[in-house]
Amino acid sequence: MKKKSIRTLNEIAQQNLIPQTDFLELKKVVDTFSLTISDQMLQLIDKNNPNDPIAQQFIPSKEELNISQTELQDPIADAAHTPVKGIVHRHADRCLFKLAYACAVYCRFCFRKEKIGNAAETISPQELKNAYNYIRSHSEIWEVILTGGDPLMLKPAFLKKILINLATIQHIEVLRIHTRIPIVDSLKINTEMLDALKCGKPVYIIIHANHPKEFSNEAIQAIAQLVDAGIPLLSQTVLLKNINDNIDVLGQLMRCFIKNRIKPYYLHHADLVKGTSHFRTSIKKGQTLLKELRARFSGICQPTYVLDLPGGFGKVPIHSNYILSTQETEYCIEDHNGDAHAYSDIYKN
């Protein structure tokens, strides 16, 4: 029988996952941002390791009370690009469709942590109609990205209805779903869910994982079901200090994706979310890691390192530039070992 998720600080304390002396301060943390850990993730935590990479992602920390002046409630300015509730339309050819505000786990670094778990954010039937009407009336939208929260928290029958409704809109050619479910609550990937994902239009699933330890046997089986059902899978990962910000862990994670038929897609620089400075690395550290990844790991293991610019200006690649200098058609280009090479760009008009 499936065990229930942990949702209270008392339950965390009973599992000996927090010091009793920190309880009152941690209560302030969870009063601000909800707490949920799936049983599947709970079972992966090594209680003898104070730096366990699973625990660090989901167990509240006193450091969340430290809020810097640069941190924001809405770090990527979703609100400024929300024409109707549930829709974020930042880029012309695609929009976000935020259907669910619940997740199987609540990541302590989540860029929507102010809204996730908030019942007031739930979309009503009328608001759902308004969202459909907005998408129908904007023929430039080519792709709809289901996000939230986690869209795979929805009941399969409801999700299927959503996907079919979107698939009937002629100018929508691709549907994308961002989720952690196959990794953190794998049993939800079942026959009903696989059937729900069939809607007559291509459905891509972007799977969020941050550490190779997350790839339990259950997760691997759930991922295989999705791939075997013909659903293309890509990955997204957040670069997190002391969790995956070293080349061995990051490289192993990318290999886990590839081994399980998931193409590495995005490595996100951690957003300026309130109370998350203990998770953020420097951009320079991220760029160094990406250079090491390129030098030591297969080309198919390479994600795009991106920063979601504060203010709602979208994601931009922030890899290091391998072109050191140029002079018309003459280039100086660095290889993966840091050595420089001259290159003449001779071409004809």
N, C-alpha and C positions, 0 to 999 in steps of 0.2 A: 504494500500500500504506500502511495506517495506521501511523504512527510510534508507538513506545512512549512511555509517560509517563516523566518524570524522577522518580526515587525516592531518589537519594542526593545528599549534599552535594558529592561529587566531580563528579558530572554538572553540578550547578549552577555549580561553579567553572569547569568546562570551557567553559561557555556565557558566561563572563565576567559573571555576574550577581551575584557577590559579590567583595569585595576579598580577595585572598589573605591579607592581614594579619588578617582577621577569622575565618579558617577554624577555628582552635581553639576560639574562643568559640562560634561557630555550631554546632560539633560538640556542645557541651553542650546547645544548644537542641534539635537534632534527635534527640539521645539521649532527650530527654524527650517530645517530640511529633513524630510521624512527618512525613515530607516526601513529598508527591506533587504534581506539576503535570502536567496533561494536555498533550500536544503542542499541542492546539488553543489553549490559553491561553498556552503558551510562545511561539507564533508571534505573538501579539498584543503581546508586551512590547517596548517601545521601549528598547533598551539604552542609548541616548544620553540618556534622561530618568531621572535618579536618583530622581524622584518618580513614576515610572510607576504608575498606579492598579492595573494588573494585578499587577505585580511586588510592590507593597506588600501585596497580599492573600495571596500564596502563597510568596514568598521569605522564608526565616527572617531574623530581625533580632536583633541583640545586645540590643535593648530588651526582648525576651521574657524575659531573665534578671532583669529588674527586677520583683520581685513585691512589691506593697504589702500591708499588713496587712488591707485590706478585701477583697482578692481571694480567691476561693474555688475549691476543687477541683470542687465540684458547685454552681455558682452559683444554679441554680433548683430545687435539692433534688429531682431526679428520684428519687434512692434512697429518700427518705422516702415516696414514693407508688408504689413498685414492689411490688405484692403477689406477683407471680411474675416470673421473669426474662423480659424482653422487653416487659412491659406497664408503662406509667405511667398510673395512673388518678387524675388530679388533679381533674377536673370530672365530675360525675355522668353527663352525657349523652354523653361522648366519652372515648376513651382513646387513648394513643399505643401503637403496635405497632412496636418497634424490631427490625427484621429483619436489617439489615445494619450492620456496623461499619466498612465501607470506603467511600471516596469516590473520585471521579475526580480531585479536587483536595482538598488539606487546607488549609482557610482558617486563617490564623494566629490569628484571633480566635475560633475555634469554641468554643461554650460546652460542648461535649462533648470537648474536645481531649485530656482525660485517658484517654478510652476509644476514640476513633476510631483505627483501625489496630491495635488490640490484639486478637490472635487469641483470647485467653482470653474475650473478650466474645461470640464467635460463639455463636449459639443452636443447641442440639442438637436432634435430632428429638424427644426426649422433652420438652424444654423448649418446643418448638413446640406439641406436643399440650397441654401445661399451659396455654399462653397461649390456645389455642382454647377450652379448657374454661372458663377464667376468663371470657372474653368471652361464651360461651354462658350461663353461670350468672348473668350480671348484665344483666337485661333492661332496665335503665335506660340502657344504652349504645346510643345511636342512631347514632353515627358512630365509625368507626375510622380513625385517622390513621397511615399508614405512614411511618416516619421512620427515623432511624438515626444515623449513616451515611446512605447514599443508596439507597433501595429500588430505583431503576432501575439499580443496579449488578448486581442479581440477573439470572440468566439468564431470558429471557422465559418459558420453559416453567415454571420454578419460581415466578415471580411470578404467572403465570396461575393456577396451582394454589392459591396463597395467596388471591388475590382471589376465586376461585370458592368456596373453603371459607368465606370470610367472608361472601360474598353469600348462602350457604345458611342463615345464621343469621337467623331471621325478624325479630328486633328491630333488626338492623343495616340501616339504610336508605341510608346514605351512606358512601362510602369516599373518603379523601383521601390524596394522596401528596405529600410534600415532597421536592423534588429540585433539583439543579443540572445534571443531565445534559444537558438540551436546550441549555444555554448552553455548557457546558465540554467535553462529549464528544458532540457532536451526532449522530455516526454511529450511536450506540446507538438512536436513534429511527428504527426501520426497520419493515418489514412485520410481523416477528415480535413486536416490542414493541407495536405498535399493536393487534395481535390479542390480546396478553396482557392489555391493558387493558379488554377487553370481558368483562364478568362477569355481566351481568344487573341490576346495581345502578349508580346514578350514581357515577362516578369523577371527582373534582375533582383537578387538579394545581396545586400551589403552586410557582411557579418562583422560585428565589433568584437575584437579580442585584443588583450594587451599583454598577455604573458603565455608562454607555452604550457604552463601548468594548467591552464584553463581547458586544454584539450583532453578531457576525460574520455573514457571508453564510450559513455553515453553521448557525449558531444560528437565524437567521431562517427558514431552510428547515425545520429540525426543529420549530420552534414552529408553523409553518403546517401541517405534517402533523398535529400533535396537534389543532389547532383544527378543521381540515377533517374530522377523524375524529369530530367532535362532542364533544370533551372540553373542558369549561370550564376556563379557566386564570386563576389569580390570582397575584399577586406577593408576595414578601417581600424586604425589603432591610434591611441593617444600616447604621445611621448611623455612618460611619467618618471619623475626623479626617483631614483632608488628602486624602481620597479622594472623598467625596461630600457633604461638609458645607458646600457653598456652593450658592446658589440656582440658578445656571446649570446646574451638573452635575445636581443633584437634579431640577430641572424637566425637563431633557432626558431623564433616565432614566425619569421617569414618562411622558413622551410616547412614549418607545421602547416601554414596556409597552403603552400604549393603541394605538399604531400597529400593533403586532403582535398585537392582540386579547387582551391580558392585562390584567385589571382590577387596578389597584393595591389591595393589601390591607393589609399591615403594613409599617410602618417601625419597626424595632426599635431601641430605645436599647441600645447595646452592653452586654453582660452583664459582671459582675464576675469575669471569668475570669483565672486566674493569668497574669501576664506580658503583659497586654493594655492597660495604662493608656495606651500611646501611640496606641491606636485610639479611645479614648473621648472624646466631646465632653461638654460640660455639658448638662443637661436644658434649661437656659435657651436655649442655642444651638439645640437641636433645636426648641424651641417657637417661636423667632424664625423659623427656616427654614419651619416649617409655616404660620405666618402669611403669610410672603412667598409660599409656594406657593399658598395660597388666594387671595391678592390678584392674582397674575400668571398663574396657569395654570387651565385648564378644570376644572370641578367633577369631571369623570370622571378627572382625574389625581391625585386626593387620596387618599393612604393614611391609615390610622389610625396615629398615633404611639403606641407602646406601650412600657411597661417591664415586664419579667418580674421580679416582686418576689423578691428573695433570700429563701430559706426555703420556697419552693414554694407561694406564695400566688397564683400565676397572673399573667396579663397584665392590666395596667390602662392605659386611655388616659391620656396625659399631655399632651394638647394644652393650649394656653392657653385660659383661660376668657374668652369674649367678653362675658359678663355681668359688668359691673364692680361693680354694686351693686343691691340690691333693697330695697323697702319695701312689703310686702304685694303689691299688684297693680301697683306702679310699678317699672320697671326702667330701668337705664342700661346701654346695650349699645354695644359698640365695633364699628365696621365694619372692613373690611380695610385701610383707610388709617390706622387708629388714632384716628379721630374718634368721639366719644361722642354717643349719641342717646337721647332719652327714649322709653320705650314703655309704654303703659298696657295691662295685661292684663285686659281687661273680658270676663267670661264669666258664663254662667248655670249654676246647678247643675242 
